[in-house]
Amino acid sequence: MRPTAKRSTLAGGAVLALAALAACSSGAAGSADATGGGSTAATAAAGGVDLASVCPATVVIQTDWNPEADHGHLYELLGPDPVIDADKKSVSGDLYASGEPTGVKVEVRSGGPAIGFQSVSSQMYQDTDITMGYVSTDEAVQVSASLPTTAVFAEADKSPQMIMWDPETYPDVTTIEELGKALPGTGGVVRYFQGAAYMGYLQGSGILPTEVTDGAYDGTPAKFVTAKGVDGQQGFATAEPFIYENQVAAWGKPVQFQLIHDTGYPIYPEAMAVRTGDLEELRPCLEKLVPVLQQATVDYIEDPAETNALVVELVTAFDNGWVYDADVADFGVQQMKDLEIVGNGDNEFMGDMDEARIQTVIDIDTPLFTESGSAPKEGLVASDLFTNEFLDESIGF
């Protein structure tokens, strides 16, 4: 639980505007600098984790999207009275570990529209003030030759990325592969964002034949609704199933889905990574910081209410068209539990990455990215992309 006083939720009744996926505005609230208004970080508490001697004065973390429950483990780090910068779409404050200050500050920056929809890897190399950022395994593979990153902590064990469909139209369909076989009979397609690496895998493996896919998804529910159940669509299991049933009035019923992970595409989504060239310099910091990230994830999943309230407050303050309410945030956390999106994996601690899984992604994606003109590093192997060395094996669910 975040060590903050209870705060009001500024957008309690708002619904998630999927159309905002393409929206970007500056917001109107006042701004502050990256260190929380220029104030000095609170001194680490006696007996607590002291990061001041080994970490940057402000640990800057770049996310890949607007604030949401999937990023709750980062907002869990913020101590009392975080400073919201509506112009920069960021929030900063003292970095806390298990209720105590660590002697440094943390700044969490939004991605997506806030960075012009560019990749986190690209943003990290443009702005070297960023300490670490969210880099999914397939992104790390794709840019390994030009923007190499090393993942040091996987807050999620599975990706929540999914394909969803109408169970009334397709009552016998339980998997994406079965959906692919059923779509020719109805004339339906699966809509997705053009360029998604996972779709290249689904198409190439025959799970979703190319002729039943459509890369024209625009982030809104309109085409799914007007297709009246004939079409499938990409989405996130931590959001859309709740949204479409409860907040898209024109649909208003359950959807069925399967995680992309369960088709054999085992990326680590939003793994926290550093620029590979900075790994040695950051090593003393990461030895202390990564266990803090592990514990923050456990604390958030076990007691998300306070942090979810902050997430909703941030969404309202940023005011960029993205709307996200407490109901969706609560659903997201429950889905992370129910679907084992966040958990210990195959051992007794959380946050680690499996070498064989990462090699599988390399083997799948290398020919796809090479064909598309963004060939990965020659001779790339899994150990180039991650390390588990900073994890505390005593921290888990």
N, C-alpha and C positions, 0 to 999 in steps of 0.2 A: 504494500500500500504506500502511495506517495505520501511523504511527510508534509502535507499541506492542510490548511484549513479548508472546510467544505466551501465550494464555490458554486455560484449560480450557473445554471446551464442556459446559455443565451439563445439556443435554437432548439429547445426541447420538442417542439411540434413539427419541425421541418422535415421534409422528405428528401430522399437522395435524388438529385437531378442528374440522371445519367447523361443528359445532353451536355452537361458541363465538361465532359471529357475533352472537348475542344475549346473550352472557354479559358480566357486568361485576362485578368484585370489587376490593377495595382492595389486596390483596397484604399480605404480612407483613413485608417487609424494612424496614430503617431508612430514614429520609428524610434529605435534605440540601437546602440552599437552591438557588436557581436559578443561583448562580454557583459551583457545585461546592464546597459546604461552606464558602463564605465566603472562600476563599483568593484571593489576588491573581493575576490572569492573568499567565502567563509573558510576559516582554518579547519583542517581535518580534526575531528574529535579524537580525544585520547582513546586508544584501543581500536579506532576505526581504520579504514583504508586511507592511506596518505598517498595521493597521486601527485602532489605539488612538486616533488623533487625529480619526478621521472616523466611526467606528461606535459604537453603544452598547457599554458595558462588557461586556454579555452580549447576543449576538445570539440572540434566541429564535425558534425555528422550529416552527410547528404543522403536524403531518402529519394525514392523514385516516384513519389506521388504525393497527393494531398494527405493531410492527417486522417488516419483511420485506425481501427482497432488492430489491424495487422502490424502497425508500427508502435503499438502501445508500450512495448518493452523499452523503447527509447524515451518516450514521454514520462515513463516511470522514473527515469534518472533525475528529473528536475526537482529541486528542492523548493522551499517556500517562495512565494512571490515571483514566479517566472515572468520575464519581460517578453511581451509579444510585439514583434515587429511586423505590422500588417503589410508594409510596403515590400519588405524582403521575403515575406511568407516564412518567417522563422520564429523560433522561441528560444530563449536562453535563460540561464540561471545557474545557481550553484549545482554542481554535480554531486548527487547524494548516493550513498551505498547503504542499503538496509537502514535507512532513517538517519544517517549521519553524514555530514559534509566530508568531502574528500580533499578539500584544499584547492580544487580547480573548478572552472566553470564548464558547462556544456552548452552548445548551440545546435539545435536540430533544425535543419533546413528542409523545406518541402521541395519535391521534384515535380515532374510532369509539366504543367503549364508554367510553374514558377521558374523553370530553367529552359523554357522554349521547347519542351518535349524531347530534349536531347538525352542521350544516355548518361547515367551517373559516371561511368568511366571517363567519358569525354569531359564532363564537368570537373571531375577530380584533377585531371591533367591541365585544365585551363586555370583552375583556382587552387593553388597549392596550400592555401590556408585550410583546406578541407583535410581533416585527419583521416577519416575513413568514410566509406559510403556503401550503399546497397548495390551489390553486383551479383546478379543471378549467374549460375554456372554457365548457361549458354552464352550470355553476354561476355563472360570472361574468356570463353573459348574463342568467340568471334573476333575480339579485339586483342588477343594475346600477342600478336606480332607488333602492334603499334601502341597500345595502351595497357601494358601488362599490370594486372592486379593479383594480389594474394589474399584469399579469404582466410580470416582468422576466427570466425565465429558464425555458426548457422543458427539463427534464432528459430527457424522453422525446419522441420524434418521433411516436410512435403510441400509442394506448391499447391495453393488453393485454386490454381487455374483449372477451369473445367469446360466441358461442352454440355449444354442443357437442351432439353426438348420437352414437348408436351406429352405427358403420360396418357392423356385421353386419346390423342391421335395415334400414338405408338405404344399401346398397352403391353406389347410383348418385348419391347426394347429395354434392355438393362445396361447396355454398354455402348460406347461410341462406335465400336465396330459393327454392332447390330444395327445401330442407327444408319450407318453408312450403307448397309445392305437394304434398308427399308426405304430410304429416301427416293431412289429411282421410281418406285411404285407410286409415290405421291407427287413427284415433281418438286420436292423440297430441296433446300440447300442448307449448309451450315455456314453462317456468316462469322467472319473473324477479321481482326485488324490485319491488313496486308503487311507482309514481312515478318509475321510471327514465326519464330524458328520452330516451335512445336508443330505448327501446321505442316511445315516441310517434312517433318518426321511422320506425321499421320498420313500424309499423302504418299510419301515414298514407300512406306511400309504396307500400303494398301488398306489401312484401317479406315481411312476416309478417302475414297477415290477423288481425284482432282475434279471430276465432272460434277460432284455434289457439294463443292465448296465455293464460297463467294467471299472474296477479300474486301468487300465494300461495307463492312460493319463500321458504323459511325459513332458508336457509343450510346445511342439512344434506343429506347424500347420500341420505336414506331414500327419498324419493319417486322419485328418479331410478332407484335400484336396484330398488325394488318394481315400477316400470313395465316392467322387463325389456327396456329398449331402445326402447320405443315413444315415450317423451317426450324432448324436448330440454331444455336448461337453460342459464342464463347462467353465466358463470364468468370466470376470468382465465387467459389462455394461459400465464402465468408460474407457474402453480400447479396448477390442477385436472387437466390432462392427466397429469401425473406422479402426483398424489395418487390419482386414481381407478384408475390402472393398477397402482400399487405399494403403496398404503397403505389403500385401501378394500377390505377382503378380500371383501366381498359382491359387488363388481364385478370387480376384478382383471384388466381388459383395456383395450386402447386406446380412446380416444374420438377422434372427428373434430371439427373446429371451423373456424369462420371468424371473423376479427376483425371487430368492428363497424366499425372504421375502413375496412375494405375494402368495405363496403356503401355508402360515401358519407357517413359521419358523422365528419368529420375533426377531432375535438376534440384539444386538447393536454391530456393527463391530468396532474393534479398539478403544473401549472405553478406556479412559485414567484412569489407575488404579494405586493404591499404594499397597504395602504389607499391609495386614490387621493389622498386629502388629505395623506398623508405623503410623497408621492413627492418633492417638492421638498426637503424637509428631509433626506430620506435619500439624495439624489442623490450627495453626496460619498462616502458609505459604499458605495453600490451600484456606483460606478465602480471601486472596488477589490475589493468582495466578490463581485460576479457572476463575474469571471474565476476567482476562487478556487473558486466552485461549479462552473464549467465543468471546471476541471482535476481537481477531486475526482471528478467523474463519470467522466472518462476513466481516472483512476487506479483507481477501484473496478472498472470493467468489465474492465480489463486484468489486475487482480490482486485478486480479491475475497475470498480465503481468510480473511485476518485480520479483515476487517470482517464477513464472514458469521458468524464465530465470536462476535463481539460481538452481532450480531443475535440469535443463538440464546440467548446468555447473558441478554440483555434480556428475551426472551420468557419464559424460565424465572423470572427475578427478578420480573417483573410479575405472574405467576401469576393471570391473570384468565380462564382457561379457553381462551385462544388458545394453541395449541401449534404450533411451527414448527421443523422440524429442518434440519440441515445439508444433507441430500439435496435437500430442496425448495428451499432457498436456492441451491444450486449449479445446479439445474435452471432456476430463475428467471433467473439470469444468462445461462445458455446460450441460453434462449429470447429474451432481450433482444437477443442477438447475431443468432441465426438468423432471427428475424422482423423484424429491423431496428426493433425498438421503441425502442432507444436507438442513435443514430448521428448522422451529419452532415446527414442530409436531402439537399437538392439542391445543397449547396455543400461547402466544405472545412472548415467549422467547425461546432461543435455548440451547441445551446441556443437557436437563433433560432426565431421564429414567423413564419408567412406570413400576410400581411394578407388575401389572398383566401380562405384556408382559414377564418380566423376569421369573415370576413364570411359565408361559407357556413353556418357554425353559427348565426350571428345570424339569417339568413334562414330557416333550418329551424325554429329554436326559438322565435322571436318569436311566431308564431301559436299554437304549442303552449302556451307559458307564459301568453300572454294569455287563452287559453280556460280555463286552469286557475286563473285568478285571481291570477297573479303576473307581471303584464306587465313586460317590461324597460323600461329608460329610453326615453322617447320620442326618436326620432331616433337611436338607438344605432348607432354605426358601429364597425368593427374597431379603429380607432386609439384608441378610448376605452378599450380593454381591455388593451392591451399596448404594450411598447416594446422594441426590440432595441438601444437606444443604449448599453447598458452592456457588451455582449458584446465579447470579445477574439477577433477573427477569425483569430488564429493558433492557437487552441486547438481541437483536434478529434481525431478518430480516424484 
